[in-house]
Amino acid sequence: MSEEKNPAAVELGRRGGKKGGPARAAKMTPEERSESARRAAKARWEKKRQQEEESS
């Protein structure tokens, strides 16, 4: 089932995401940014491990 996405909606979401990340980071303390980055890195590594386990 190949459903095409509405290009206008995709662009609108992309704009919000491009603005939201930096705005959120600007409001965080350095400690909060560090913790957020740590959680993101951990999630990326977990995702990679799961993909490797599935392919084995």
MOPAC internal coordinates of N, CA, C and O (Angstrom, degrees):
PM7 1SCF
backbone

  N    0.0000 0     0.00 0     0.00 0    0    0    0
  C    1.4491 1     0.00 0     0.00 0    1    0    0
  C    1.5297 1   108.43 1     0.00 0    2    1    0
  O    1.2310 1   120.39 1   -71.48 1    3    2    1
  N    1.3033 1   116.86 1   108.52 1    3    2    1
  C    1.4560 1   121.85 1  -177.65 1    5    3    2
  C    1.5263 1   109.79 1  -105.15 1    6    5    3
  O    1.2310 1   120.99 1   -79.80 1    7    6    5
  N    1.3236 1   115.71 1   100.20 1    7    6    5
  C    1.4636 1   119.93 1   178.54 1    9    7    6
  C    1.5192 1   109.07 1   -99.30 1   10    9    7
  O    1.2310 1   120.45 1   -57.00 1   11   10    9
  N    1.3133 1   116.74 1   123.00 1   11   10    9
  C    1.4643 1   121.63 1   178.45 1   13   11   10
  C    1.5236 1   108.98 1   -76.42 1   14   13   11
  O    1.2310 1   120.70 1   -39.22 1   15   14   13
  N    1.3204 1   116.28 1   140.78 1   15   14   13
  C    1.4598 1   120.64 1   176.79 1   17   15   14
  C    1.5187 1   109.44 1   -87.49 1   18   17   15
  O    1.2310 1   121.27 1   -31.40 1   19   18   17
  N    1.3170 1   115.17 1   148.60 1   19   18   17
  C    1.4441 1   121.40 1   177.46 1   21   19   18
  C    1.5314 1   107.79 1   -70.92 1   22   21   19
  O    1.2310 1   119.79 1   -64.08 1   23   22   21
  N    1.3467 1   118.01 1   115.92 1   23   22   21
  C    1.4709 1   120.36 1  -177.07 1   25   23   22
  C    1.5299 1   113.65 1   -57.43 1   26   25   23
  O    1.2310 1   120.32 1   144.89 1   27   26   25
  N    1.3277 1   117.00 1   -35.11 1   27   26   25
  C    1.4620 1   120.00 1   180.00 1   29   27   26
  C    1.5301 1   110.27 1   -66.43 1   30   29   27
  O    1.2310 1   120.44 1   139.13 1   31   30   29
  N    1.3295 1   116.76 1   -40.87 1   31   30   29
  C    1.4629 1   121.00 1   179.85 1   33   31   30
  C    1.5299 1   110.26 1   -68.28 1   34   33   31
  O    1.2310 1   120.62 1   141.63 1   35   34   33
  N    1.3159 1   116.42 1   -38.37 1   35   34   33
  C    1.4637 1   120.69 1   178.74 1   37   35   34
  C    1.5234 1   109.61 1   -62.18 1   38   37   35
  O    1.2310 1   120.01 1   134.07 1   39   38   37
  N    1.3155 1   117.58 1   -45.93 1   39   38   37
  C    1.4665 1   121.65 1  -179.60 1   41   39   38
  C    1.5251 1   111.40 1   -63.64 1   42   41   39
  O    1.2310 1   120.57 1   139.44 1   43   42   41
  N    1.3262 1   116.52 1   -40.56 1   43   42   41
  C    1.4615 1   120.62 1   179.45 1   45   43   42
  C    1.5270 1   110.28 1   -62.68 1   46   45   43
  O    1.2310 1   119.92 1   135.86 1   47   46   45
  N    1.3214 1   117.76 1   -44.14 1   47   46   45
  C    1.4593 1   121.44 1   178.88 1   49   47   46
  C    1.5176 1   111.33 1   -65.41 1   50   49   47
  O    1.2310 1   120.88 1   142.06 1   51   50   49
  N    1.3075 1   115.93 1   -37.94 1   51   50   49
  C    1.4596 1   121.02 1   179.90 1   53   51   50
  C    1.5212 1   110.20 1   -64.56 1   54   53   51
  O    1.2310 1   120.46 1   138.38 1   55   54   53
  N    1.3317 1   116.72 1   -41.62 1   55   54   53
  C    1.4708 1   120.34 1   178.95 1   57   55   54
  C    1.5181 1   111.09 1   -62.35 1   58   57   55
  O    1.2310 1   120.73 1   136.49 1   59   58   57
  N    1.3232 1   116.20 1   -43.51 1   59   58   57
  C    1.4668 1   120.13 1   179.18 1   61   59   58
  C    1.5119 1   111.11 1   -62.06 1   62   61   59
  O    1.2310 1   120.17 1   138.21 1   63   62   61
  N    1.3176 1   117.29 1   -41.79 1   63   62   61
  C    1.4545 1   121.68 1   179.62 1   65   63   62
  C    1.5131 1   112.33 1   -66.47 1   66   65   63
  O    1.2310 1   120.81 1   142.15 1   67   66   65
  N    1.3172 1   116.05 1   -37.85 1   67   66   65
  C    1.4664 1   119.65 1  -179.66 1   69   67   66
  C    1.5214 1   110.94 1   -68.04 1   70   69   67
  O    1.2310 1   120.27 1   148.21 1   71   70   69
  N    1.3361 1   117.09 1   -31.79 1   71   70   69
  C    1.4581 1   120.64 1   179.30 1   73   71   70
  C    1.5228 1   111.17 1   -83.38 1   74   73   71
  O    1.2310 1   120.83 1   140.57 1   75   74   73
  N    1.3245 1   116.02 1   -39.43 1   75   74   73
  C    1.4633 1   121.46 1  -171.53 1   77   75   74
  C    1.5136 1   114.67 1   -64.51 1   78   77   75
  O    1.2310 1   120.03 1   137.30 1   79   78   77
  N    1.3221 1   117.54 1   -42.70 1   79   78   77
  C    1.4601 1   120.75 1  -177.65 1   81   79   78
  C    1.5205 1   112.64 1   -60.73 1   82   81   79
  O    1.2310 1   119.81 1   125.03 1   83   82   81
  N    1.3127 1   117.96 1   -54.97 1   83   82   81
  C    1.4684 1   119.41 1   178.95 1   85   83   82
  C    1.5346 1   112.84 1   -62.44 1   86   85   83
  O    1.2310 1   120.04 1   144.29 1   87   86   85
  N    1.3316 1   117.53 1   -35.71 1   87   86   85
  C    1.4647 1   119.98 1   179.87 1   89   87   86
  C    1.5250 1   109.95 1   -66.78 1   90   89   87
  O    1.2310 1   120.87 1   139.14 1   91   90   89
  N    1.3232 1   115.93 1   -40.86 1   91   90   89
  C    1.4691 1   120.23 1   179.06 1   93   91   90
  C    1.5314 1   109.71 1   -64.86 1   94   93   91
  O    1.2310 1   120.31 1   135.72 1   95   94   93
  N    1.3184 1   117.00 1   -44.28 1   95   94   93
  C    1.4620 1   121.06 1  -179.21 1   97   95   94
  C    1.5303 1   111.30 1   -63.64 1   98   97   95
  O    1.2310 1   120.12 1   144.10 1   99   98   97
  N    1.3192 1   117.37 1   -35.90 1   99   98   97
  C    1.4643 1   120.80 1  -178.66 1  101   99   98
  C    1.5244 1   111.60 1   -66.15 1  102  101   99
  O    1.2310 1   120.33 1   151.88 1  103  102  101
  N    1.3358 1   116.97 1   -28.12 1  103  102  101
  C    1.4636 1   120.53 1  -179.05 1  105  103  102
  C    1.5208 1   112.59 1   -85.40 1  106  105  103
  O    1.2310 1   120.36 1   166.59 1  107  106  105
  N    1.3325 1   116.92 1   -13.41 1  107  106  105
  C    1.4625 1   119.93 1  -176.90 1  109  107  106
  C    1.5228 1   111.76 1   -85.51 1  110  109  107
  O    1.2310 1   121.36 1   -26.62 1  111  110  109
  N    1.3208 1   115.01 1   153.38 1  111  110  109
  C    1.4630 1   120.06 1   172.74 1  113  111  110
  C    1.5288 1   107.36 1   -77.51 1  114  113  111
  O    1.2310 1   119.53 1   -17.48 1  115  114  113
  N    1.3231 1   118.49 1   162.52 1  115  114  113
  C    1.4669 1   119.98 1   177.17 1  117  115  114
  C    1.5344 1   112.75 1   -55.75 1  118  117  115
  O    1.2310 1   120.53 1   143.33 1  119  118  117
  N    1.3395 1   116.59 1   -36.67 1  119  118  117
  C    1.4682 1   120.14 1   179.28 1  121  119  118
  C    1.5252 1   110.54 1   -66.39 1  122  121  119
  O    1.2310 1   120.43 1   139.01 1  123  122  121
  N    1.3294 1   116.78 1   -40.99 1  123  122  121
  C    1.4678 1   120.41 1   179.29 1  125  123  122
  C    1.5266 1   110.62 1   -65.84 1  126  125  123
  O    1.2310 1   120.44 1   139.67 1  127  126  125
  N    1.3343 1   116.76 1   -40.33 1  127  126  125
  C    1.4706 1   119.79 1   178.07 1  129  127  126
  C    1.5149 1   111.10 1   -62.95 1  130  129  127
  O    1.2310 1   120.96 1   138.15 1  131  130  129
  N    1.3190 1   115.77 1   -41.85 1  131  130  129
  C    1.4642 1   120.80 1   179.02 1  133  131  130
  C    1.5255 1   110.85 1   -61.81 1  134  133  131
  O    1.2310 1   120.47 1   134.30 1  135  134  133
  N    1.3186 1   116.71 1   -45.70 1  135  134  133
  C    1.4657 1   120.99 1   179.50 1  137  135  134
  C    1.5284 1   110.98 1   -63.88 1  138  137  135
  O    1.2310 1   120.39 1   138.81 1  139  138  137
  N    1.3114 1   116.86 1   -41.19 1  139  138  137
  C    1.4653 1   121.24 1   178.31 1  141  139  138
  C    1.5294 1   110.71 1   -62.22 1  142  141  139
  O    1.2310 1   120.67 1   136.48 1  143  142  141
  N    1.3241 1   116.33 1   -43.52 1  143  142  141
  C    1.4670 1   121.07 1   178.96 1  145  143  142
  C    1.5217 1   110.50 1   -64.88 1  146  145  143
  O    1.2310 1   120.65 1   140.43 1  147  146  145
  N    1.3209 1   116.37 1   -39.57 1  147  146  145
  C    1.4672 1   120.88 1   179.04 1  149  147  146
  C    1.5339 1   110.63 1   -62.59 1  150  149  147
  O    1.2310 1   120.60 1   135.08 1  151  150  149
  N    1.3347 1   116.45 1   -44.92 1  151  150  149
  C    1.4744 1   120.26 1   178.65 1  153  151  150
  C    1.5186 1   111.16 1   -63.65 1  154  153  151
  O    1.2310 1   120.39 1   139.90 1  155  154  153
  N    1.3414 1   116.86 1   -40.10 1  155  154  153
  C    1.4636 1   120.81 1  -179.69 1  157  155  154
  C    1.5226 1   110.88 1   -64.89 1  158  157  155
  O    1.2310 1   120.37 1   137.14 1  159  158  157
  N    1.3209 1   116.90 1   -42.86 1  159  158  157
  C    1.4645 1   120.75 1   179.41 1  161  159  158
  C    1.5262 1   110.02 1   -64.03 1  162  161  159
  O    1.2310 1   120.34 1   137.24 1  163  162  161
  N    1.3212 1   116.95 1   -42.76 1  163  162  161
  C    1.4625 1   120.96 1   179.15 1  165  163  162
  C    1.5311 1   110.29 1   -61.21 1  166  165  163
  O    1.2310 1   120.46 1   137.87 1  167  166  165
  N    1.3329 1   116.74 1   -42.13 1  167  166  165
  C    1.4713 1   120.68 1   179.22 1  169  167  166
  C    1.5243 1   110.77 1   -64.01 1  170  169  167
  O    1.2310 1   120.02 1   140.66 1  171  170  169
  N    1.3304 1   117.58 1   -39.34 1  171  170  169
  C    1.4704 1   120.26 1   178.78 1  173  171  170
  C    1.5194 1   110.99 1   -64.17 1  174  173  171
  O    1.2310 1   120.44 1   136.70 1  175  174  173
  N    1.3351 1   116.76 1   -43.30 1  175  174  173
  C    1.4703 1   120.04 1  -179.90 1  177  175  174
  C    1.5163 1   111.15 1   -66.78 1  178  177  175
  O    1.2310 1   120.04 1   140.43 1  179  178  177
  N    1.3320 1   117.54 1   -39.57 1  179  178  177
  C    1.4699 1   120.34 1   177.50 1  181  179  178
  C    1.5197 1   110.45 1   -62.31 1  182  181  179
  O    1.2310 1   120.61 1   137.84 1  183  182  181
  N    1.3123 1   116.44 1   -42.16 1  183  182  181
  C    1.4636 1   120.76 1   179.47 1  185  183  182
  C    1.5259 1   110.03 1   -62.22 1  186  185  183
  O    1.2310 1   120.60 1   137.47 1  187  186  185
  N    1.3276 1   116.46 1   -42.53 1  187  186  185
  C    1.4657 1   120.63 1   179.78 1  189  187  186
  C    1.5223 1   110.48 1   -63.98 1  190  189  187
  O    1.2310 1   120.31 1   136.99 1  191  190  189
  N    1.3322 1   117.01 1   -43.01 1  191  190  189
  C    1.4707 1   120.57 1   178.76 1  193  191  190
  C    1.5178 1   111.45 1   -60.70 1  194  193  191
  O    1.2310 1   120.44 1   136.98 1  195  194  193
  N    1.3265 1   116.77 1   -43.02 1  195  194  193
  C    1.4610 1   120.71 1  -179.98 1  197  195  194
  C    1.5261 1   110.67 1   -62.90 1  198  197  195
  O    1.2310 1   120.37 1   138.50 1  199  198  197
  N    1.3172 1   116.91 1   -41.50 1  199  198  197
  C    1.4656 1   120.45 1   179.13 1  201  199  198
  C    1.5219 1   110.37 1   -64.36 1  202  201  199
  O    1.2310 1   120.06 1   140.68 1  203  202  201
  N    1.3245 1   117.48 1   -39.32 1  203  202  201
  C    1.4593 1   121.04 1   179.71 1  205  203  202
  C    1.5195 1   110.97 1   -67.09 1  206  205  203
  O    1.2310 1   120.25 1   141.32 1  207  206  205
  N    1.3467 1   117.13 1   -38.68 1  207  206  205
  C    1.4594 1   120.94 1   178.89 1  209  207  206
  C    1.5282 1   111.44 1   -66.53 1  210  209  207
  O    1.2310 1   120.51 1   141.67 1  211  210  209
  N    1.3370 1   116.62 1   -38.33 1  211  210  209
  C    1.4521 1   120.95 1   179.13 1  213  211  210
  C    1.5207 1   111.77 1   -67.00 1  214  213  211
  O    1.2310 1   120.22 1   144.74 1  215  214  213
  N    1.3230 1   117.19 1   -35.26 1  215  214  213
  C    1.4593 1   120.33 1  -177.46 1  217  215  214
  C    1.5285 1   112.13 1   -81.48 1  218  217  215
  O    1.2310 1   119.97 1   165.37 1  219  218  217
  N    1.3339 1   117.67 1   -14.63 1  219  218  217
  C    1.4804 1   120.58 1  -179.24 1  221  219  218
  C    1.4985 1   112.16 1   -80.14 1  222  221  219
  O    1.2310 1   120.10 1   180.00 1  223  222  221

